[in-house]
Amino acid sequence: MKKKYKVQAVDLAKEIGAGKAAKELGIPVDTLYGKVAWRRDLGLAHPATQ
């Protein structure tokens, strides 16, 4: 999966919630939670929290 897609998926999850985002993207919610952790581990905080 491309890095840009992961970042966009995390941003969507932060906007509308992980459950809704996962359903909209057609991926398991656990996969989305993994992307959130991936972005946090890279130090890529959501712009609204900076």
C-alpha distances in whole Angstrom, upper triangle without the diagonal:
4,7,9,7,7,11,12,11,13,16,16,17,19,21,21,21,18,20,20,16,15,17,17,13,14,12,14,16,15,11,12,15,12,10,14,15,12,13,17,17,16,19,17,20,20,22,25,25,26
4,6,5,7,9,10,11,13,15,16,17,19,20,21,21,19,21,21,17,17,19,18,14,16,15,17,18,18,14,14,16,14,11,14,16,13,13,16,16,15,17,15,18,18,20,23,24,24
4,5,5,6,9,10,11,13,14,15,17,19,20,20,18,21,21,17,17,20,19,15,17,16,18,18,17,14,13,15,13,10,12,13,10,10,13,13,11,14,12,15,15,17,20,20,21
4,5,5,6,9,10,11,12,14,16,17,18,19,17,20,20,16,16,19,17,14,17,16,18,18,19,15,14,16,15,11,13,15,12,11,15,16,13,15,12,14,14,15,18,19,20
4,5,5,6,9,10,10,12,14,15,16,17,15,17,16,13,13,15,14,10,13,12,15,15,16,13,11,14,13,10,12,14,12,11,15,16,15,17,14,16,15,17,19,20,21
4,5,5,6,9,10,11,12,14,16,15,13,16,16,12,12,15,14,11,13,12,13,13,13,10,8,11,10,6,8,11,9,8,12,13,12,14,11,13,13,15,18,18,19
4,5,5,6,9,10,11,12,14,14,13,16,16,13,13,17,15,13,16,15,16,15,16,13,10,12,12,8,8,11,9,7,10,12,11,12,9,10,9,12,14,15,16
4,5,5,6,9,10,11,12,13,12,15,14,10,12,14,12,11,14,13,16,15,16,14,11,13,13,10,10,14,12,10,14,16,15,15,12,13,11,12,14,16,17
4,5,5,6,9,10,11,11,9,12,11,7,8,11,10,8,11,10,12,11,12,10,7,10,11,8,8,12,11,10,13,15,15,16,13,13,12,14,16,17,19
4,5,5,6,9,10,9,8,12,12,9,10,13,12,11,14,12,13,11,12,11,7,8,9,6,6,9,9,8,10,13,13,13,10,10,9,12,13,14,16
4,5,5,6,9,10,10,13,12,9,12,14,13,12,16,15,16,14,16,14,11,12,13,10,9,12,13,10,12,15,14,14,11,10,7,9,10,12,14
4,5,5,6,7,8,10,9,6,9,11,10,9,13,13,14,12,15,14,10,12,14,11,11,14,15,13,15,18,18,18,14,13,11,13,13,15,17
4,5,5,5,4,8,7,5,8,10,10,10,13,12,12,10,12,12,8,9,12,10,8,12,13,12,13,17,17,17,14,13,11,13,13,14,17
4,6,6,7,10,10,9,11,14,13,14,16,16,16,13,15,14,11,11,13,12,9,12,14,12,12,16,17,16,13,11,8,11,10,11,14
4,6,9,11,10,9,12,14,12,14,17,17,17,15,17,17,13,14,17,15,13,16,17,15,16,20,20,19,16,14,10,12,10,12,15
4,7,8,6,6,10,11,10,12,15,15,15,13,16,16,13,14,17,15,14,17,19,17,18,21,22,21,19,17,14,15,14,16,19
4,6,6,6,9,10,11,12,14,14,13,10,13,14,10,11,14,13,11,15,17,16,16,20,21,20,18,16,14,16,15,16,19
4,6,5,6,9,10,10,12,10,10,6,9,10,7,7,11,10,9,12,14,14,15,18,19,19,17,16,14,17,17,17,20
4,5,5,6,9,10,10,10,9,6,9,11,9,10,13,13,13,15,17,18,18,21,23,23,21,20,18,21,20,21,24
4,6,5,6,9,10,10,11,9,12,13,11,12,15,15,14,18,19,19,20,23,24,24,22,20,18,20,20,21,24
4,5,5,6,8,9,10,8,11,11,8,11,13,12,12,15,16,16,18,20,21,21,19,18,16,18,18,19,22
4,5,5,6,5,6,5,9,8,6,9,12,11,12,15,16,16,18,20,21,22,20,20,18,21,21,22,25
4,5,5,6,7,8,11,11,10,13,15,15,16,19,19,20,22,24,25,26,23,23,21,23,23,25,28
4,6,8,10,10,14,13,11,14,17,15,16,19,20,20,22,24,25,25,23,22,20,22,22,24,27
4,6,9,10,13,11,9,13,14,13,14,18,17,17,20,22,22,24,21,21,19,21,22,24,26
4,7,9,12,10,10,14,15,14,16,19,19,20,22,24,24,26,24,24,22,25,25,27,29
4,6,8,7,7,11,11,11,13,16,16,17,19,21,22,23,22,22,21,24,25,25,28
4,5,5,7,9,10,11,13,15,16,17,19,20,22,23,22,22,21,25,25,26,28
4,5,5,6,9,10,11,13,14,15,17,18,20,21,20,20,19,22,22,22,25
4,5,5,6,9,10,11,12,14,15,16,19,20,19,19,19,23,23,23,26
4,5,5,6,9,10,10,13,14,15,17,19,18,18,18,22,23,23,25
4,5,5,6,9,10,11,12,14,15,17,15,16,15,18,19,19,22
4,5,5,6,9,10,11,12,14,16,15,14,14,18,19,18,21
4,5,5,6,9,10,10,12,14,14,15,15,19,20,19,21
4,5,5,6,9,10,11,12,11,12,13,16,18,17,19
4,5,5,6,9,10,11,10,10,10,14,15,14,16
4,5,5,6,9,10,10,11,12,16,17,16,17
4,6,5,6,9,9,11,13,16,18,17,18
4,5,5,6,5,7,9,12,14,14,14
4,5,5,6,6,9,12,14,12,13
4,5,8,9,12,15,17,15,16
4,5,8,12,14,17,15,15
4,6,9,11,14,12,11
4,6,8,11,10,10
4,6,8,7,7
4,5,6,7
4,5,5
4,6
4
